[in-house]
Structures are given as structure tokens and as C-alpha cells.
Amino acid sequence: MCDRRFSFLFLRVVSILLALLVFSGDMFGAASSRKRRRHRGKHRVTTARRAAIARSSTANRTRVLKRPVSYTTRFGAPARKFAPIIQGGPWTAPTFADSTQGDNVDGEDLQVRRAAVEALGPYNGSVVVVDPSNGRILSMVNQRLALGSGFQPCSTIKISVALAALMEGAVESQTRVRLYGRSTMALTEALARSNNLYFAKLGSQLGFEKVKYYANLFGYGEKAGLNIADEQPGNFPAEPPRNGGVGMLSSFGEGIRQTPLQLAALMSALANGGTLYYLQYPRSRAEVENFVPKVKRQLHFQEFLPEIKPGMLGAVEFGTARRAQQELPIAGKTGTCTDSKTHLGWFGSYNDVGPNKLVVVVLLTGGRPAIGPLAAGIAGSVYKNLSQVNYFMATRTPVTPASLVSTQICCRR
């Protein structure tokens, strides 16, 4: 009897244990299933989110630009065909474009224009060429860009800051400014290599008001030209920029709007010894023949030119503008930075030898290829193209529409 009762209890216990095991297995399986579903759902959300982020990133960073794939010649002018390419970066301006579109070449020196157009090639930018002896604009490629509201000058502002420091007696060409630790640098190397810390310290030493005074004296914040239709005056801020103060302004040009004409006018004054001319842009052969130079003001920095010129020559010889190197000496200053949605490449320059001096200013806009060294290379090509036709040493003769047809000089409108 006891054995039967024990057997019965044993069977009940075993049954209960088996039931519990089955129930636990079901619960465990359900939990595992829910966990797997949650994991798959989480994975799906993460994947979808990553895809959305990737699409957004691509939309924000990828730009469809255009580049030339072939050239044809029509009346001596390159007629470009363009094909789409993809370029990364947050910039909205195209790197490649037909920069001659919409230009009116009446009154230009067509020999100079051909050299400038060929040098600029497929890039989206402007080339302004000026005779520094009288302020005449010989050619202006991409007139819409050159006459617009301007862009951040990047490191080209360092020319103005260097002149201000020299004229104020804050430094001399051999004065070594401490950068950090035991590192020091003098003006020539600082200009040639475009050292930002050097000019940030120089600007801070001068103070905003003196930097602004000299910048306005050199033409910033006012129109460089005389009665040039559609020209804008750019802008020089009334107070230091919030982003970095006077140090950023004096090293990167933060807060300033510089036009190619303003930089060309200042470079012309450096080339001719201190005369700031009104830039004039003749629009007909009659205006060219009756051209009369007009002086805006004398800058009185002749005695400081021997101190600033070595740094500008050094930029081309061993510094940031090496791509501009040619047989004739070229003095210049590069600039590279980002202005809003556009990467910028600047180069202001003049040839330092020969009876016929020219000022060549190049501004590039677009993606990462738009940098100061590339702008310097384009300016160097302008000088090279003109040297090949003996422009700098020969007596100048007017270029007429008839000679344009006979020599196939580029005059695209």
C-alpha cells in the first residue's frame, strides 16, 4: 500500500516538473523570439537611418560640376563642350564653367584678353589685367564676377597689413616676430610662405582701428573703378569680426569683401611706386584713343617697397606661388579660404622687369581645386603667353578688329 502511494506521489511530482519545464521552455522561446524581433527591428531602423543619413550627406556634399572634354576653334576662340563630373565638398559654386559667357570685349586689348582666356581655360573664375602706369583695365574675363560684391580676400589681405605695419613702424623687414616657443619669423618669409600666425600677431599689435584705416587708404570699402557700370564697392567691416577678431581679419580677411578690381588697384600702386589710380575700363576704340589717367591718391609708401617686395618675389620663388614662376621676375601674393559655400583661390601679382609692366589678378571659385597656388599658376600662364609674343619688351601697338581676324586672337563675347 505504501509502495503504491509512493509511486503515485512520485509520478505526480515528475508530471509537475515536466509541466514546469515545458512552460519554462515556452516562455524562454517566446522571450527569445521577442528579443530577436526587437533586434531585427532595431537593425532595420538603424539601417534605414544610416541610409537616410547617407542620402542626406550625399545631397549636401556632392555637387554635379562640369568639365571640358573637348575643344573646337571658332574664329580663334575655344568653344568648350562640357560633361558632368561629381565632386565632393559642401560648395555650391561650380569649379568649371565658361567664364567668358556674357563678356563684352569692346575696348579691350585683345592680345591681352586672348592670353588671359587661354590661361584661365575651363575654370570658373575671373582674370583682371591692368596697366599699372595709368590704371587702364586691359582685359576683364568674367565681368559679372569681377564687378560683383566681392569675396573674402583670404591671405591677400596680408599685403595691406604688412604695409600698415611698415608705415606705422611696428616692424621692419628684418624684425623677427615670435610665433610660439622659440619659433620666430621675419616679414619676407612670412609673406612668401603666407604665415597666418605672424599676421594675426601683427594685426593684434596694430589694433583694429589702424588696420582699418590703412585698408581704407589702400582702397578697401570703396569702388576701385571710375564710372564702371555694375561695379560694387566690396566691404570693410566697421568692427572686428566675431569669429577670431582682428587676428582672423588680418590673417584670413575674415569679415572683408574684396573685389578683383580692388586688389588690382592696390597691386598697381605697388608696381608703380605708390600711385593709386582710378581703374578705367574703355568700352570703345574712341575711348581707348582718348584715354586720360586719373589719380585717386598718392599712398606714400615708396620707401617701404624694398622691404615688402622681397616677400612677394619670394612667394613665387620658393613660397606659396611657385606655380607662377616664369623667366621674368613676378611679385605676388596668394590667398586660399572658404567664403560661405564657395572655396576661393586668389592671386594678385605684377611683373617686376621690362618697360611694359602688367598687373594680373586671378580669382577662382568652386570646389577644392579653387586654391591660391592654382590661381598663381593661371597668372603665370598669362605672363608666359604674353612673353611668347614679346609683349613686355616690344613697343605696344594697338590691337584692332582687323588684326584680330588676321591673327586669330581670341575675343569671345
Secondary structure by P-SEA (a helix, b strand, c coil): caaaaaaaaaaaaaaaaaaaaaaaaaaaaaaaaaaaaaaaaaaaaaaaaaaaaaaaaaaaccccccccccccccccccbbbbbbbbbbccccccccccccccccccccaaaaaaaaaaaaccccbbbbbbccccccccccccccccccccccccccaaaaaaaaaaaaccccccbbbbccccccccaaaaaaaccaaaaaaaaaaacaaaaaaaaaaaccccccccccccccbbbbbccccccccaaaaaaccccbbbcaaaaaaaaaaaaaccccccbbbbccaaaaabbbbbbccccccccaaaaaaaaaaaaaaccccccccccccccbbbbbbbcccbbbbbbbbccccccbbbbbbbbbbccccccaaaaaaaaaaaaaaaaaacccccccccccaaaaaaacccccc
